[in-house]
Structure formats: C-alpha cells, structure tokens
Amino acid sequence: MVRMVCRCVSIRQGGQGAVAYEFQRRGLRCIVVDPRPMSGRFVDKREAHGQLRKRLNQLIGNEDVTTITQIQAWFDEKLLSDERFKGYWDSSSLVVGMHPDEATDDIVRLALKHNKSFAVVPCCVFPKLRPRFFKSGKRVHSYREYCDWLVELNPAEIQRTTLNFEGRNEVVYRKSTAAGNIFCQSCP
C-alpha cells in the first residue's frame, strides 16, 4: 500500500492561519512558522475539525491524522539549523507565505537555495527597514517593484500572477523541478 504524505511550511506573520487550515482540510500536513501563537477566527474551527478528525480516525483505526504543527520562531536562515525545524524543512516540498511581512525575502531566497517550490503573496515592502535594489541599481520602493524584484532573483524559474481578491494579491511562485509532484511524495 502506498500512502501519500504531504508537507508544506506555511510562514504566518500574525495572520489568522487560514492557509494552514485549508491545507489541513485537504489532508495535507502543514508546519506553521510564526513568532506569535496561533490565534484568530480559524483557530476554533481548526481545533474543532482536528478533534473531530482525530476521534473519527481513532474509531476506524487510522492513526495517520493530519495536523497543523506550529513552531514559534522567526523564519530565517538560522531557523534551518534549529533541530525543532530541520526535519520539517528537509521533508517539505512547498513553502507558502500569505502576506508574510519581513519573512518574504527569506522564503524566496531559502526556497531557491534549497530547491523547494514556493508561493508568496507579499504584503509590505519595508523600503527603509530592508533596502532592496534591482540589478540595474534602481531602488525598490513600491509593491509592484517589490514583486518585480522578487522575480528578478531568478527570472528563469520564478513566475508571478494576480489572485482574484482585493488588496495585495500578487503571488510570486516557483515550482521546483526537483519536487516532482509539488504536493505529495510516496511513503512505504
């Protein structure tokens, strides 16, 4: 029998956890990295759903329960050497950031460095906190320029499109060729 086990790392910077909840709802394992404890309107739903799923799986004898794990930390290169996180990172095929604030650059750079697929919907540019420059030397100031700059990090592989919702809705993404099926890997 082949089980499909999926893992992704979701970088949440103070959001409500909706992305992680949606992964869990679809049976995907998700590790949330955020320095703040999970909270918000999806927590109650997620916990209730998780408890129900756990109880049903116990009743039918299925021990493989999909859960959301949180690691309370900032997402950056130092975290990759943390033993609490390293195993999750190594087994993950996708890194997702929905308005991840200061973690956006690290998500893209580390996913590229470790040949992982990623999708980020940037939010804040932070031009004074994190000055960025195009290869041409021009400084990044606006949201549109920030998305362009992220694509410029590896224009042969990174793509960009607009999502169908109001607000900051540009997604910058890459599907790693090493990942094969972006969501699943076969397990014995």
C-alpha angles and dihedrals in degrees: 000000000000119000120198111225119186131189133183134171114229116197110209121181103191097317126134098260096248094141093052090046091053091050090050092047088057092050097258122137113238134190114201118205114198131135090222124069116260112268140147138085095308094057095075092046092045094049093046091047092047093049091049092048091047092050093047091048090050090052093052094038098247109140096181099098118174111227141169114243121197127206111193102218143100113270109240140117092281090062091062090068092049109107091218089063108025096083092049092049094047093051096043121100099186135043117198129188122182106191090333095174112202092006094068096090092046092049092054097040095045094044089052093045092050095038096243129148115248144179123194131178101200120213119174123034099202093198094177097040094045112020111200129188132199117235086259089062095250113138121241112240111150136055092248091050090049091055089047090050092052090053090048089062087077111353093176092064109018118086134185137205140162121255122218102252138085123269129020097005108152113119119202112196148163131197108211115226088215092058094069102188100024095218109034143046126185118251129192 
